[in-house]
Amino acid sequence: MSARQWCTDDFLVIGHRGAAGLEPENTLESFSAAYSAGVRAIELDVHWKMPELLVIHDATVDRTTNGTGSIDGLCLAQLRELDAGKGQRIPTLREVVGSLPANVALNIELKGPDTAVPVHELLVGHRNIDVLISSFNLAELERFRSLDPLMPVAPLFGRSYVAREAMVEAAIKLQACSINLSMELATPETIRFIRSHGYKVLVYTVNELAKARQLKSDGASGLFTDRPDIVSEPVLSHAGVA
């Protein structure tokens, strides 16, 4: 890869679960739609189901497939038979990595428990990929950091209030490159505070162009979107926002 997207100062638009507003989330079709929209990075979620990492957001299959039950309660073969939307299957991380375009970076969110070790083991054979590892589970993220001291990582913070100082403390402990925030937490003051400590700020999930422009103006480093066809880097660049 000619440029490491997670380590540059360029404003970055990341396809959230691929292009979740266009195709069933976290499916190969969703990722393909994001690539077609011209993204430079995609985000996905993983759960560990031995011997594979499954790309799915929830701990249950009810919301995103035609099945019911928990990932833990179903065997791998059963999970792989489910329809994840429009005839798509729940992909494995191995499949997504194998089909990832050479110029697209990858954000892997450690969603399920015990994902740090298998993710690290898979990525050992794919050092050419520009990867960011993120998680709300800071202990799991610390586990990954202990295995790989160099790969970019980012703590995730959601809708519950977290003090800005605590966010930065977590980033320092993890030797993170960015702090990823929900729109609710990404106030101009919080963005400025984090950036002043040397960390990038990536904001999720932004599907309105006006909000994207505002976040860029406020100093955000990038954003996650379900609609990379609408919220795109070319459109934001042409908006005249520095």
N, C-alpha and C positions, 0 to 999 in steps of 0.2 A: 504494500500500500504506500502510495507516494506521500500521503499526509496523514498524520495521526489526529483524527478529528477531536478526540477528547482532550488533547493537549494544546490546541490552538486557541487563539483569542477570537476566532470568527464566531459570529452568531450562528447557532446550530438548531435546525428544526429536525426533530426526531419522530419517526412514525410510531405512535403508541399502539402496542400490540399489533404492529404492522400498520394497517390502515383500518382501524376498528370501526370507523364510520362508513366504510365502503364495502368491506367484506367481513365475514365472521372472524372475530378477534382471535389472534394467536394461531392462525392457520397458515398454511403455505400460500393460499390464495391472498390472504390479507398482507403477507409480506411481499408477495409479488406486486400487489396493487401499490404498496408504498414505494417499491423500487421504480415502478412505472411513473409515479408522481415526482420522481427525482430526488427523494430524500438521500441524505448522506449518512443517515444512521437510523436504526430501528431499535425498539425496545420490546422485550418479551419477558414472560414469567416462567419459572421452572419449579417443578416438584419432582422429587426423587421416587421412582418406582423401579426398583431393582429389576434388571440391570440398566435401565434407561432413565434419562432425564426427560420428563414430559413437559411440553410447552402448553401450560394452562394456568389461568389466574387463580381460580377458586380451589379450595380444598375438597369441594364436591363438584359433581358433573352436572347438577340439575340446571343451572342457569345457562350454560354454554353448549350443552349437547342434548340429544334426545334420550339420554339415560337419567338414572337417579342413583343416588348414593355417594359415598365418599371415595376419594382416590385410594385411601387405605383399605377400604372394604371391597374393592374390585381388583381382580388380577390384571396384569398388563395386557393380556390378550383381550379381555373384556373391554378395557379402556380403549384399546386401539380399534375396536369394532364400532365404537359409537360414532354417530354423525355429529360433527361439531359445527354444522351449518352448511347448506348447499352441497351436501355430500362429502364435505371435507372431514378428514380424520384429525384427531389430536396428534400433532407432529412430535417427534423427538427433537431434542436440541441438536443431536447429531445430524438429522436431516436438514434442519435450518442452516446449520453451519456449512453443510455440504453444498447448499444452494445459494449461499450468500455471495452477492457480487463482490468483485475485488475492491471496489471503491466505496463500499458501504461499511460503516462501523456498527458495532453490536453492543447494546446495553442489556446485560442479563441481570434480571432481578431475582435474587434468592428468595423466592416466595415461600416454598415449603421448608419444613425442618430437614436438617442433615443434608443440605444441598451443596454446601461449600466444598467438601472433599470431592464428590464426583464431578462438579463443575471444573474444579482445578485440574483433575485428572484428564478430563476431556480436552481442556484447552492446552495442555502440555504439548499435544501434537498439532496445535494450530497457532503457533506463535506469530504467524503472518497476519492474523486478524487483529484489528484495532478494537479492543474490548474494554468496556466499563462494567464493573460489578457493583450492583447497588442492592440495598435491602433496608426494610424497616427494622429487621431483626439485627441489632447491632452486634450481638454475640456471634451470630452466624457470619456477619461481615468481618469481625475480628478473627474468626477461625480461618476465613479465606486469606486475610492479610498475613496470618502466621505462615501460611503455605506459600504465598507469593508476595514478596516485599515490594515488588515493582509495579504490578498491574494497577491501572487506575481504579479507584473505588470511590463510592459516594454513599453516605448515609441518606436515608429517605425520611422525611418528616411530613405527616399528614394533616388531618383536620383538627386534631387536638392541639391546644396551645403548648408550645415548647419555647422556653426562653432562648433568645438569640445566642446568649453566651454558652448555653448547653449544646446548641448546634455546633458552634465552633469548637468547643471542647471535644466533642465526638469526632469531628473532622481531624483535629490535631492528633488524637489518639490513633486514628486509623491511617494517618498520613494520606488523607483523601485529596482528590483533585477538585471535587465539587461537592456542593450540598444541594440535594434535590428536594424541592418544596412543592406542596399543593398551592393552588392559586390563593386559597384562603390565608396561607401563611406568608405568601410572597408580597408583602407590602413594600412600598418604596424604601421605607426605613430599614426593614430587615434585609432587603437586597443590598443596600448601601453598607450596612454593618458587615455582612458576610464578605462582600467584595473588598472591603477595607482590610480584611484579615487575609486576603490573598487567595480566596476560594471562588470558583465559578458558582453560579446559581442557575440550575436548570429547573423549569417550572412545568408542572402538569396540572390538568390536561386542558389544553387551550385550543378551542375549536372556533373561536370568533376572531376575525382578522383585526378588529379594533382593539380587542384585549391583547392580542399578540403584539401589536404596534406599541401599545402602552407599556407592556412589560419590557420590550426592547429599549424603549426610551428611559425606563426606570433603571436600566443597567443589568437586566437579566442576561445571562450568557447564552441562553437557548431555551427551547420549550418542547414539550411533548404534545402531539396532536393526533386526534383520530382522523382528521381531514387534511392530510398533506396536499390534497389537490386545491384546497382553499388557503390554508395557512402554510405558505411556502417561502423558502428563502428568496427566490427571485422577486416575489410580490413584496416582501418586507424590505428588500434592498431598494426597490423602485419607489417605496413610500417616502424616501428621503429622510428616514430616521437614522440618526448616527448611532 
